[in-house]
Amino acid sequence: GVYLVNSTVTVNQGIVLTIEPGTVVKFNDNQALVVNGSLIADGTSAAPIVFTALRDDSYAGDTNSDGTMSTPGVSDWSGITFNATSTGSRLKYARISYAGTLLAISGSSPLVENCTLDYAGSYGLSLTNSAAPVVRGSRVAHVNSTAVSIATSSSPNLQNNVFDSNGGYAITMEANT
């Protein structure tokens, strides 16, 4: 199905949000998905899960009913944040597009596997406060800044990923964050 998000969605600690393969989630301006509990988004190669801007007509068509009057842009929505209380979260075969920071991971360790993160105004992945995600087989592209920003306190496991067509470095280490 297709879901339109008009205000920020928070998954509270102890709650599990499961998103089915083939689901498209479109976010209105400046909205976000904040995960304090668990997000299980297991798409497949044939039926990926898409998180994108409301203006993105390439998935689920013209859901804002404006024809060709709008096009998506980087930073249209805020992105997905995993906070320190988030446990057991995973994104598989998901696409996250047109957000400020596509994935912000702070003190948690979600699995991000076979995902595409593209078109960000800031970072593809921002890892802070001892974040320890496993990110494998994924692509980060068309990010205005650094594809992956890693705080020195964080210890991600990055395996077989592709970083291309980004405005800055593929990976940077940030002190004291």
SEKE-996730 format. One record per residue: z, y, x of N, C-alpha, C, CB in turn; residue in one letter. Coordinates in pm, whole numbers, plus 50000, padded with zeros to 5 digits. Atoms other than C-alpha are relative to their C-alpha. Glycine has a CB too. Example, Ala and Ser with C-alpha at 12.3 -4.5 7.8 and 13.67 -1.06 7.14 Angstrom:
<tordrens>
500004988150089507804955051230500005012050090501255000349901A/499944988149918507144989451367500735010949923498585004650041S/
</tordrens>
This chain:
<tordrens>
500004988250079500005000050000500005012650084501164999949909G/499974986949937499955036850081501245007449952498715008149969V/498804992450032503145057450095499885014050056501264992950054Y/500004986149958503375095350111501435004550019499265009049897L/498654995649968506455110050279500025015249996500474994650140V/499944985550016507285145250161501295006150053499865003549856N/498784995249933510745147750319500434989250098501155003449897S/499615009449895512285131350624500744988149940500895007050104T/499375012550043513275095150569500944995650111498934988949968V/499015005149903516465082750739500414986049959501245009450008T/499515013650019517245045850772501424999750056499054989150070V/498604999249958521045045350783500434987850081500895001549879N/499435010849920523085024151022500364988349908501255004850079Q/499725011850079523374988450892498934996549898501305001749931G/501085002250096520244991550675498734995850076499735012949915I/501265004549943516924973750749498865004749910499984984650019V/501224996350069513614989450646498894991150053499665015350019L/501105008949962510794963750649498715005449940500264985349952T/501304995150045507194975550629498994988750020499575012950079I/500935011350002504494950150542498715003050075499694996149857E/501314998149935501224944650733499025007049907499424986550045P/501014992950077498414967550621500485012549930499444991049899G/499434988250064500744994850496499585012750076501544999049992T/500294986949942499735031150556501095009549951498575005249960V/498964990350032502535056950569499515013650049501404996150065V/500494986649965501395093350560501115010249981498765003849915K/498914990349998503775121650645499475014049978500764999350133F/500324986150022503595156950514500515008150120500635005249867N/499674991449886504065186250755501474999450038499625014349969D/498684999349938507105184650985500994989449954500585013449975N/499095010550045508555153250825500094989150107499534993849864Q/499745010049896509875123351022500554987249938500985005450105A/499295012350031511155087951011501084998750106499044987549998L/498855000749909514655086351166500694986749977500995012049977V/499455013550013515985051551236501374999450068499044989650062V/498645002249952519745047951269500424985449979501005009449930N/499805014250028519605012151136498914992150069500014997149847G/501085008149943516654988351185498695002449927500374985149996S/501354999350054512924992251134499264987650046499275013150046L/500825011749969510864960451115498615003049946500604986749937I/501384996750037507174969551113499094990450076499655015150033A/500815010349937505284937651196498624999649935500684986249989D/501385000750044501594944051144499334988250067499255013150030G/500815010149933498824920851254498765006950055499614988249903T/501224993849948495604926951445499015002849887499354990950107S/500894998050115493724923351114500565009949898499744986849932A/499354991150098496254943750912501115008050068500584991849880A/498984992049934497994969451131500745009149903499375008450110P/499244990250076500664992850999499685013750060501564996950004I/500394986849953499695029651022501035010449955498585003749949V/499164988350026502035059751047499185012050046501414999150076F/500894989149963499995091651037500265012349913498534995749987T/499884987450074499605126850902499324998949864499395011650080A/500594999550133498845133650537498525003950006500775010049912L/501384995149989495615151150647499034989850061499985012650082R/500835010149934494315119450822499304991549894500864991050095D/500785007250102491565106650590499414987050053498895008949949D/500595012249944490545078550829500774987549959499965001050152S/499215011250051493305056350684500375002949856501294997750087Y/499684999250143493635051150308499305011849931501515001349981A/500814989750065491135079050237500675013549986499614995349867G/499604986050020491685114250113501215000849906498825008249942D/498805000750084495255110549986500535013749961501084992350071T/499574986750042495825148149975498965006749911500285008850123N/500994995750100492755152049750499385013650029500635000349864S/500614987149968491215181149938498604998450059500885007750096D/501335002349944487915165450039500025001750150498985009449937G/500064997749855486975177750384500645013350040498544999750047T/499394986949975489075209550363501054999650112500635005249873M/499005000749894491685196650611499704988350092501424998849941S/500105010749902491705175750924501354998750070498855002650104T/498705001649935494685161051108500025006950135500334985150016P/499824994049869496085177551417501294995150063500015015249989G/498785004149930498645169751682501175008249946499865001850154V/498774993750050502165178151565499995002949850500245012850074S/499974998150145501305176351193501334995349942498854992449935D/498695004850044504495155951144500844997850125499884986749916W/499095000149886507525150551366500024987050079501375002849954S/500025012749929507215113351454501144990949957500075002450148G/498975010050027509535083351458501065000950108499404985649993I/498874999449907512985085551617500904987849981500805013149981T/499015010849999515175055851708501245005450070499454987050072F/498754995149943518785066951762500864988650052500775008149897N/499165009649931521595049351948500564989049911501135007150066A/499455010350091522875030851639498924990549949500695006749882T/501105008650042519435015251582500004987350083498655007350012S/500025012849930519444978151668498974990849935501414993449998T/500915010150051516894950251633498695005349945500674992349897G/501234994250054513994973651556498784995150077500065015450004S/501235003849932510424964151630498785005549926499904984850012R/501314995650047506914977751590498974990950066499725015350035L/501065008649948504064952751628498715003349926500374984949985K/501294996650059500414960851571500145011849904499404987849927Y/499864987750077501234995851451499235011150069501505003949983A/500664988149947499385028551496500835012049955498505001249951R/499244987950029501305061351518499165011750052501444999850067I/500944989449964499155092551516500415013649944498604996449949S/499924986050043499245130751489501415005349980499255001649873Y/498634994850007502945136951548500315008550122501024988349989A/499574992149885504785160651779500324991050117501225008549964G/499725011049908506395132151973499864987449916501445001150068T/500315011650083505065099151848501214990949984498834992150060L/498775008050004508125078251938501055006350089499724985450045L/498854995049924511455093352045501084989349992500525014049944A/499025010849995513895066552158501205004950079499404986950064I/498794994549940517435077852227501124989649992500425013249928S/498875009249993519955051752339499814986949927501195006649947G/500225012750069518315022352164498914992150073499605002349852S/500935008849928516014993652261499044992649907500784990050082S/500965006850087513274986852007498904993050081499375009949903P/501185006449945510344963752080498775007449945499954984649966L/501264993650039506954981652074498904991550063499935015350049V/500955009849947504164956052105498655001249931500564985749984E/501384999250050500384958652067499815011849904499634987149929N/500084987950083500654993851927499065010250063501405006149981C/500774988549954498455024651953500775012649962498555000249938T/499334987250021500185058151994499025010650045501395000950078L/501004990249961497705086551985500105013149924498634994149981D/500054986350053497265123551921501395005749976499205000249871Y/498674993950006500625139252002499965013950060501044991350074A/499884986649947501485175552058500865000650124500555009249895G/499085000049887504205166952307499894986950077501455002349952S/499975012749928504945131152423499534988549912501414997150052Y/500255012550069503695096852331501314992849977499024991150079G/498665005950004507105082152413500955009150074500004985750061L/498934992649934510265101552492501224991050001500295013649927S/498895009549983513055079552630501195007050061499574987950087L/498824992749954516525094952659501284992149973500085013749931T/498665005350027520235086452664500094984850011500445004349862N/499925014549970519995051652819499104991549910501434995349987S/500965007850079517015040652609499504988450084498825008949951A/500475011849929515865005652701499014992049916501204991150039A/500975007450081512824996852491499154990650084499105009749924P/501065008149940510334969452569498715004849936500244984349978V/501294995050048506834984052539498924992050072499835015750025V/501005008349934504014959752601498714999049918500564986150025R/501305001550061500324956252534499595011549912499974987649920G/500244988450085500184991252388499165010550071501335006149954S/500834989249947498005021952435500595013349957498534998749951R/499574986350028499125058352459498865009150044501375003650074V/501204992149969496225082752439499995013249923498744992049968A/500214987150065495275118552351501315007249971499214998249871H/498724993150007498745132352415499865012950079501184991150055V/500194987149933498835169452503500785001150130500415011249908N/499164999149881501565164352763500044986350067501435004949964S/499795012749932503015133652937499984988549900501325000150077T/500055011650090502285099652783501404994349979499074989150058A/498665005750010505785086152861500965008350085500024985050046V/498954992549931508775107952952501264991650000500245014049931S/498855008949986511685087653087501165007650064499644987550085I/498794994249942515185101653138500534990350106501095002849890A/499505008649892516815088853456501064990249951500575008550112T/499005009150056519525072853239499364988049930500915007449903S/500685010450078516915051053064499414989350090498905006149914S/500555011349923515595017153173499024992149915501144990850052S/500995007150082512465008052980499354988550074498945009749951P/500795010949946510494976253033498575002349949500574985749957N/501374996750037506824986853033499074989350058499605014250052L/500855011049955504304958153050498605001149942500634986649961Q/501415000950042500484958153037499605010549897499734986449945N/500364988950089500084992052871498855008050059501225009149976N/501104991549957497145016052889500365014449962498644995649935V/499764985850022497595053752926498705007250034501215005450086F/501274993549970494375073752891499785012449915498854990249980D/500424987750068492935107352792501185008849960499194996649878S/498814991850026496315124652812499915013050079501294992450036N/500054986949936496875161152909500865001050124500415010349903G/499104999649885499585153353165500054986550070501425004249957G/499835012649928500895124953375500154988349903501235000850092Y/499775012150081501005089253246501504998249979499394987450068A/498565002050008504735086753324500715010550085500394985750048I/499154991049922507345112253430501464995849985499815014749954T/498555002150003511025108553517500665013549986500504992550129M/499304987550026513265135753381501474998650038499855004249852E/498615000749957516635142353543500955005149892500205008050128A/498894995350085519865146053342499675001249852500455013250050N/500254999950145518525137852997500324986649938498555003749971T/
</tordrens>
